[in-house]
């Protein structure tokens, strides 16, 4: 639909959908299927501690890298809180591609030890 469905009445939404359907049938509108990534894997306190240590980061530096508070990292590592979906995605990226920290720190960041898989 070209217009926002929130501002349209039910009739206008149906009409707009039918117009899109006709445009597609005439070849004027192409529809593409987009593949979405799977949700980030859940993690536990031990894996978060292991990841931070493998990255050779203090809790404060790890927190700053993830843009969360040091207290949040402490809560994750103690198992008191679970990371949000966004934080889980960042943890997944750091686990799979630890060299990504160079984006934040440049090439001078300490070398990263081998990271174990999240499986």
ABEGO torsion letter per residue (X at the ends): XABBAAABBAAAAAAAAAAAAAAAAAGABBBBBBBBBBBBBBBBAAAAAAAAAAAGBBAAAAAAAAGBBAAAAAAAAAGABBBBAAAAAAAAAAAABAAAAAAAAEAABBBBBBBBBAX
